[in-house]
Amino acid sequence: MNKNKGWMLLLTMLLITSLLAACSSGGGSSQAGEEISTDPADIKGEITVLTQRTDIVDTVFKDYAAEFNKEYPDVKVNFQALADYEGQVKIRMSTKDYGDVLMIPTSVPIADIPDFFEPLGTYDELKDKYTAIEERMVDGQVYGIPTVITFSGIIYNKQVFKDAGIAEVPKTPEQFRAALQLVKDNTDAIPLYTNYASGWALTQWEADLPTVAGSVDYVNIDQPNTDENFVAGKPHYELYKVLYDAAKNGLIEKDPTTTDWESSKADLANGKIATMALGSWAITQIQGLTDTPDNIGFLPFPTNASDVVVPLAADYNIGMNVNSENKPAAKAWIDWFLAKSNYAVEQGGGMSADKNAELPPILDQYKDVTFSTLTPAKEGQEGLVDKIDNEGEIGLWQPDFKKRIIEAAIGNRSESYDDIMKDLNDKWVKARTELTK
């Protein structure tokens, strides 16, 4: 009798355990890695989408949901916008409650992504459809797809260029300097606004290094293997010479130390500033501050390279909570959002990750330009550029030496441009030697 009671107790415990397991995984929902149906006839229920876009969550995103429901009428989409997105999502990810669809926080280590996110497909399945999907890939599985692919260069006011008498968009550093001089001579606009005081805006220049080099290989392949990173004629030297010459010739704001980022956007939008070196993410922000948004244009950073290359970089990657109880609806939303919302162009100031998508209108004139992601580092050299940069305390993506260049150009420092470049190159060589010996 006692033996039978023991077996009955064991069977009861096993049954309860299996029921709890089913509940924790969403009952009949798809398990991690299983194929998920996206047939509208099969998809119904409710999902929650987390977003960092507090500015458009109650307007644009509701319009997205209405359009989505035309194809998936039985799905209710809820949105939650988080002001401190990275911080708040990180806390929520300590539980299973972090929405069904969300932007993958950049703080999540790549190796840990499978613990929190559902695979969206294999690399081989998605590589011909989407750009820059390698960033959130683990063991051949893709866990995130970029919502926006951004590009870097010069954002400019077309009307100011026209008023200045600039007939053609400048392509080389010499043409760009001449254009800035025409702006100074013929208009009241500031030719090139540096946003010196913000600090971070000066780091935007570094993104244009591949354009000056004319190669997507330079940053991760050539740069870590050279001792001439800041030598005359080399990409870094030529890139920042544009900044130095503009400052030296009085083609920047009168007092760089008093610049203001927010007002600079409005001033570029309304013709008080001619150009700024920024990423495409700023385009829609600037266009939104003027009644003539078509006056805001983009041009590749001026270069003497034979091939004009504009580097592409991924913004936030959209992903699916591995614990979602409605993965079919979540997957349907992700697919629809990437393919049909036009978020990348209209709200992200960039281009779609979809390789079949057309270039955004602002890039229509650049059919002969190569838009491409950077070549990854060689095996064994992953992260070497950052290691050399940190070891040498150079600050490729910090504002310090950019400010130093401006200060030297306007006479606030006694050193020359070549003095600065030699100092940076000496630091580079020393650090590289230490790390590669």
DAVEN-V536312 format. One record per residue. N is the residue number from 1. RES is the residue in one letter. PSI is psi in whole degrees, -180 to 180 (* if undefined). Layout:
BEGIN
n->{N & N}
res->{RES & RES}
psi->{PSI & PSI}
END
This chain:
BEGIN
n->{1 & 2 & 3 & 4 & 5 & 6 & 7 & 8 & 9 & 10 & 11 & 12 & 13 & 14 & 15 & 16 & 17 & 18 & 19 & 20 & 21 & 22 & 23 & 24 & 25 & 26 & 27 & 28 & 29 & 30 & 31 & 32 & 33 & 34 & 35 & 36 & 37 & 38 & 39 & 40 & 41 & 42 & 43 & 44 & 45 & 46 & 47 & 48 & 49 & 50 & 51 & 52 & 53 & 54 & 55 & 56 & 57 & 58 & 59 & 60 & 61 & 62 & 63 & 64 & 65 & 66 & 67 & 68 & 69 & 70 & 71 & 72 & 73 & 74 & 75 & 76 & 77 & 78 & 79 & 80 & 81 & 82 & 83 & 84 & 85 & 86 & 87 & 88 & 89 & 90 & 91 & 92 & 93 & 94 & 95 & 96 & 97 & 98 & 99 & 100 & 101 & 102 & 103 & 104 & 105 & 106 & 107 & 108 & 109 & 110 & 111 & 112 & 113 & 114 & 115 & 116 & 117 & 118 & 119 & 120 & 121 & 122 & 123 & 124 & 125 & 126 & 127 & 128 & 129 & 130 & 131 & 132 & 133 & 134 & 135 & 136 & 137 & 138 & 139 & 140 & 141 & 142 & 143 & 144 & 145 & 146 & 147 & 148 & 149 & 150 & 151 & 152 & 153 & 154 & 155 & 156 & 157 & 158 & 159 & 160 & 161 & 162 & 163 & 164 & 165 & 166 & 167 & 168 & 169 & 170 & 171 & 172 & 173 & 174 & 175 & 176 & 177 & 178 & 179 & 180 & 181 & 182 & 183 & 184 & 185 & 186 & 187 & 188 & 189 & 190 & 191 & 192 & 193 & 194 & 195 & 196 & 197 & 198 & 199 & 200 & 201 & 202 & 203 & 204 & 205 & 206 & 207 & 208 & 209 & 210 & 211 & 212 & 213 & 214 & 215 & 216 & 217 & 218 & 219 & 220 & 221 & 222 & 223 & 224 & 225 & 226 & 227 & 228 & 229 & 230 & 231 & 232 & 233 & 234 & 235 & 236 & 237 & 238 & 239 & 240 & 241 & 242 & 243 & 244 & 245 & 246 & 247 & 248 & 249 & 250 & 251 & 252 & 253 & 254 & 255 & 256 & 257 & 258 & 259 & 260 & 261 & 262 & 263 & 264 & 265 & 266 & 267 & 268 & 269 & 270 & 271 & 272 & 273 & 274 & 275 & 276 & 277 & 278 & 279 & 280 & 281 & 282 & 283 & 284 & 285 & 286 & 287 & 288 & 289 & 290 & 291 & 292 & 293 & 294 & 295 & 296 & 297 & 298 & 299 & 300 & 301 & 302 & 303 & 304 & 305 & 306 & 307 & 308 & 309 & 310 & 311 & 312 & 313 & 314 & 315 & 316 & 317 & 318 & 319 & 320 & 321 & 322 & 323 & 324 & 325 & 326 & 327 & 328 & 329 & 330 & 331 & 332 & 333 & 334 & 335 & 336 & 337 & 338 & 339 & 340 & 341 & 342 & 343 & 344 & 345 & 346 & 347 & 348 & 349 & 350 & 351 & 352 & 353 & 354 & 355 & 356 & 357 & 358 & 359 & 360 & 361 & 362 & 363 & 364 & 365 & 366 & 367 & 368 & 369 & 370 & 371 & 372 & 373 & 374 & 375 & 376 & 377 & 378 & 379 & 380 & 381 & 382 & 383 & 384 & 385 & 386 & 387 & 388 & 389 & 390 & 391 & 392 & 393 & 394 & 395 & 396 & 397 & 398 & 399 & 400 & 401 & 402 & 403 & 404 & 405 & 406 & 407 & 408 & 409 & 410 & 411 & 412 & 413 & 414 & 415 & 416 & 417 & 418 & 419 & 420 & 421 & 422 & 423 & 424 & 425 & 426 & 427 & 428 & 429 & 430 & 431 & 432 & 433 & 434 & 435 & 436 & 437}
res->{M & N & K & N & K & G & W & M & L & L & L & T & M & L & L & I & T & S & L & L & A & A & C & S & S & G & G & G & S & S & Q & A & G & E & E & I & S & T & D & P & A & D & I & K & G & E & I & T & V & L & T & Q & R & T & D & I & V & D & T & V & F & K & D & Y & A & A & E & F & N & K & E & Y & P & D & V & K & V & N & F & Q & A & L & A & D & Y & E & G & Q & V & K & I & R & M & S & T & K & D & Y & G & D & V & L & M & I & P & T & S & V & P & I & A & D & I & P & D & F & F & E & P & L & G & T & Y & D & E & L & K & D & K & Y & T & A & I & E & E & R & M & V & D & G & Q & V & Y & G & I & P & T & V & I & T & F & S & G & I & I & Y & N & K & Q & V & F & K & D & A & G & I & A & E & V & P & K & T & P & E & Q & F & R & A & A & L & Q & L & V & K & D & N & T & D & A & I & P & L & Y & T & N & Y & A & S & G & W & A & L & T & Q & W & E & A & D & L & P & T & V & A & G & S & V & D & Y & V & N & I & D & Q & P & N & T & D & E & N & F & V & A & G & K & P & H & Y & E & L & Y & K & V & L & Y & D & A & A & K & N & G & L & I & E & K & D & P & T & T & T & D & W & E & S & S & K & A & D & L & A & N & G & K & I & A & T & M & A & L & G & S & W & A & I & T & Q & I & Q & G & L & T & D & T & P & D & N & I & G & F & L & P & F & P & T & N & A & S & D & V & V & V & P & L & A & A & D & Y & N & I & G & M & N & V & N & S & E & N & K & P & A & A & K & A & W & I & D & W & F & L & A & K & S & N & Y & A & V & E & Q & G & G & G & M & S & A & D & K & N & A & E & L & P & P & I & L & D & Q & Y & K & D & V & T & F & S & T & L & T & P & A & K & E & G & Q & E & G & L & V & D & K & I & D & N & E & G & E & I & G & L & W & Q & P & D & F & K & K & R & I & I & E & A & A & I & G & N & R & S & E & S & Y & D & D & I & M & K & D & L & N & D & K & W & V & K & A & R & T & E & L & T & K}
psi->{-47 & -36 & -44 & -40 & -36 & -43 & -41 & -40 & -42 & -44 & -39 & -42 & -40 & -40 & -44 & -42 & -43 & -36 & -41 & -39 & -41 & -41 & -42 & -25 & 8 & 24 & -112 & 7 & 163 & 144 & 164 & 128 & -11 & 155 & 135 & 127 & 141 & 21 & 119 & -30 & -24 & -9 & 125 & 171 & -153 & 139 & 158 & 131 & 121 & 141 & 153 & -6 & 76 & -22 & -24 & 10 & -33 & 1 & -78 & -43 & -32 & -35 & -39 & -45 & -39 & -42 & -41 & -40 & -16 & -29 & -31 & 74 & -18 & 13 & 128 & 126 & 121 & 146 & 142 & 117 & 132 & 124 & -49 & 75 & -55 & -47 & -44 & -40 & -39 & -40 & -44 & -27 & -3 & -11 & -170 & -3 & 79 & 47 & 178 & -36 & 139 & 165 & 128 & 119 & 138 & -17 & -10 & 119 & 141 & -43 & -24 & -9 & -43 & -20 & -20 & -20 & 150 & 137 & 139 & -5 & 169 & 161 & -43 & -33 & -32 & -13 & -29 & -7 & -39 & 151 & 147 & 43 & -2 & -24 & -32 & 50 & 137 & 123 & 42 & -4 & 135 & 125 & -13 & 145 & 132 & 133 & -28 & 140 & 114 & 160 & 158 & 152 & -139 & 125 & 131 & 163 & 114 & -37 & -38 & -43 & -43 & -45 & -30 & -15 & 23 & 109 & -37 & 149 & 126 & 140 & -34 & 163 & -40 & -43 & -36 & -44 & -41 & -38 & -42 & -37 & -38 & -38 & -44 & -41 & -32 & -3 & 176 & 3 & 152 & 123 & -51 & 120 & 123 & -23 & 39 & -48 & -29 & -29 & -64 & -33 & -30 & -25 & -16 & -24 & -35 & -29 & -17 & 3 & -44 & -32 & -44 & -39 & -26 & 26 & 136 & -7 & -21 & -50 & -51 & -18 & -54 & -45 & -47 & -6 & 22 & 149 & 11 & 49 & -27 & 28 & 148 & 135 & -16 & 159 & -45 & -41 & -48 & -34 & -54 & -11 & -31 & -44 & -46 & -48 & -39 & -44 & -42 & -37 & 13 & 33 & 15 & -176 & 151 & -43 & 94 & -27 & -11 & 18 & 157 & 123 & -50 & -45 & -27 & -35 & -45 & -38 & -36 & -40 & -35 & 15 & 12 & -15 & 141 & -45 & 154 & 143 & 109 & 170 & 162 & -19 & -24 & -14 & -52 & -32 & -43 & -44 & -30 & -5 & 12 & 154 & -6 & 67 & -25 & -12 & -14 & 121 & 172 & 140 & 143 & 148 & 135 & 135 & 152 & 4 & 148 & -31 & 128 & 115 & 126 & 118 & 142 & 143 & 148 & 137 & -159 & 142 & 135 & 138 & 176 & 132 & 125 & -20 & 3 & 138 & 1 & 65 & -36 & -44 & -38 & -45 & -39 & -41 & -45 & -47 & -44 & -45 & -44 & -36 & -30 & -9 & -27 & 24 & -41 & -42 & -48 & -31 & -25 & -9 & 30 & -139 & 162 & 150 & -13 & 120 & -19 & -4 & 149 & 155 & 146 & 152 & -33 & -16 & 5 & -34 & -6 & 54 & -23 & 7 & 141 & 118 & 117 & 150 & 162 & 149 & 130 & 160 & 156 & 155 & 130 & -11 & 14 & 127 & 7 & -39 & -46 & -38 & -44 & -44 & -47 & -43 & -41 & -4 & 48 & -49 & 51 & -41 & 26 & 158 & -13 & -55 & -19 & -42 & -39 & -41 & -46 & -44 & -39 & -39 & -36 & 4 & 10 & -7 & 150 & -13 & 156 & 171 & -43 & -33 & -45 & -45 & -39 & -41 & -45 & -41 & -38 & -42 & -41 & -48 & -45 & -45 & -41 & -40 & -43 & -38 & -17 & 1 & *}
END
